């Protein structure tokens, strides 16, 4: 069974990049990570990259075959950044 062109591209990409660099850099509003283990591991890796105070708005995962019988789990977590317009704390009363 011949391997399709997109699968060859992914195989070459993952082979060249190496396991430690599989997590994509964060874009504004989403983080993507991958795992060779399972979907929950890929989600955990993506969540670890969330900025402090961010609220998760959506999660999606896909399985990508990167060779015969070799699966990568790619998960993206979308988020809303922490609000920068939160009210300022009131000053302490003077003695």
C-alpha contacts under 8 A as a table, 3 or more apart, distances in Angstrom:
res1	aa1	res2	aa2	distance
3	X	7	X	6.39
3	X	8	X	6.62
4	X	7	X	5.40
4	X	8	X	6.41
5	X	8	X	5.09
5	X	9	X	6.27
6	X	9	X	5.04
6	X	10	X	6.25
7	X	10	X	5.12
7	X	11	X	6.03
7	X	65	X	6.88
7	X	66	X	5.92
7	X	67	X	7.34
8	X	11	X	5.00
8	X	12	X	6.08
8	X	66	X	7.47
9	X	12	X	5.16
9	X	13	X	6.07
10	X	13	X	4.96
10	X	14	X	6.04
10	X	66	X	6.05
11	X	14	X	5.37
11	X	15	X	5.95
11	X	66	X	4.86
11	X	67	X	6.55
12	X	15	X	5.09
12	X	16	X	6.01
13	X	16	X	5.27
13	X	17	X	6.04
14	X	17	X	5.23
14	X	18	X	6.02
14	X	19	X	7.55
14	X	22	X	7.30
14	X	66	X	7.91
15	X	18	X	5.74
17	X	21	X	6.11
17	X	22	X	6.90
18	X	21	X	5.87
18	X	22	X	6.73
19	X	22	X	5.50
20	X	23	X	7.69
21	X	24	X	7.60
22	X	33	X	6.76
22	X	34	X	6.14
22	X	35	X	7.97
23	X	32	X	6.39
23	X	33	X	4.32
23	X	34	X	5.98
23	X	45	X	7.91
23	X	46	X	7.76
24	X	31	X	7.36
24	X	32	X	5.67
24	X	33	X	6.00
25	X	31	X	7.14
25	X	32	X	7.46
26	X	30	X	6.27
26	X	31	X	4.74
26	X	32	X	6.91
26	X	49	X	7.47
27	X	30	X	5.47
27	X	31	X	6.29
29	X	78	X	5.55
29	X	79	X	5.07
29	X	80	X	6.09
29	X	81	X	7.06
30	X	76	X	6.57
30	X	77	X	5.46
30	X	78	X	4.11
30	X	79	X	5.77
31	X	46	X	5.73
31	X	47	X	7.62
31	X	49	X	6.76
31	X	50	X	6.93
31	X	76	X	5.50
31	X	77	X	5.30
31	X	78	X	6.49
32	X	46	X	5.52
32	X	74	X	7.00
32	X	75	X	5.56
32	X	76	X	4.20
32	X	77	X	6.40
33	X	42	X	5.66
33	X	43	X	7.12
33	X	45	X	5.91
33	X	46	X	4.91
33	X	74	X	5.86
33	X	75	X	5.60
33	X	76	X	6.60
34	X	41	X	7.97
34	X	42	X	4.81
34	X	43	X	7.92
34	X	45	X	7.40
34	X	46	X	7.87
34	X	72	X	6.51
34	X	73	X	5.33
34	X	74	X	4.40
34	X	75	X	6.22
35	X	38	X	6.24
35	X	39	X	7.16
35	X	41	X	6.16
35	X	42	X	4.81
35	X	72	X	5.76
35	X	73	X	5.26
35	X	74	X	6.79
36	X	71	X	6.55
36	X	72	X	4.95
36	X	73	X	6.34
37	X	41	X	6.55
37	X	42	X	7.94
37	X	72	X	7.74
37	X	73	X	7.69
38	X	41	X	5.47
38	X	42	X	6.60
38	X	72	X	7.88
38	X	73	X	6.21
39	X	42	X	5.15
39	X	43	X	6.25
39	X	61	X	7.02
39	X	73	X	5.46
39	X	74	X	7.46
39	X	75	X	7.25
40	X	43	X	5.05
40	X	44	X	6.12
41	X	44	X	5.03
41	X	45	X	6.21
42	X	45	X	5.14
42	X	46	X	6.29
42	X	73	X	6.22
42	X	74	X	6.33
42	X	75	X	5.72
43	X	46	X	5.11
43	X	47	X	6.13
43	X	59	X	8.00
43	X	61	X	7.92
43	X	75	X	5.62
43	X	76	X	7.34
43	X	77	X	7.41
44	X	47	X	5.11
44	X	48	X	6.23
45	X	48	X	5.23
45	X	49	X	6.93
46	X	49	X	5.45
46	X	50	X	7.07
46	X	75	X	6.94
46	X	76	X	6.69
46	X	77	X	6.36
47	X	50	X	5.36
47	X	77	X	6.84
50	X	54	X	6.52
50	X	79	X	7.82
51	X	54	X	5.67
51	X	81	X	7.23
52	X	82	X	7.35
53	X	81	X	6.88
53	X	82	X	4.95
54	X	79	X	6.10
54	X	80	X	5.59
54	X	81	X	4.51
54	X	82	X	4.90
55	X	79	X	5.32
55	X	80	X	5.12
55	X	81	X	6.51
55	X	82	X	7.07
56	X	59	X	7.72
56	X	77	X	6.83
56	X	78	X	5.92
56	X	79	X	4.30
56	X	80	X	6.43
57	X	77	X	7.66
57	X	78	X	5.52
57	X	79	X	5.02
57	X	80	X	6.61
58	X	77	X	5.90
58	X	78	X	5.05
58	X	79	X	6.95
59	X	75	X	7.14
59	X	76	X	5.74
59	X	77	X	4.50
59	X	78	X	6.17
60	X	75	X	5.60
60	X	76	X	5.42
60	X	77	X	6.66
61	X	73	X	6.81
61	X	74	X	5.48
61	X	75	X	4.08
61	X	76	X	6.32
62	X	73	X	5.85
62	X	74	X	5.35
62	X	75	X	6.46
63	X	71	X	6.29
63	X	72	X	5.77
63	X	73	X	4.74
63	X	74	X	6.34
64	X	71	X	5.54
64	X	72	X	5.17
64	X	73	X	6.34
64	X	74	X	7.28
65	X	68	X	7.16
65	X	69	X	7.06
65	X	70	X	5.67
65	X	71	X	4.52
65	X	72	X	6.34
66	X	69	X	7.98
66	X	70	X	5.54
66	X	71	X	5.90
66	X	72	X	6.81
67	X	70	X	4.98
67	X	71	X	7.38
83	X	86	X	6.07
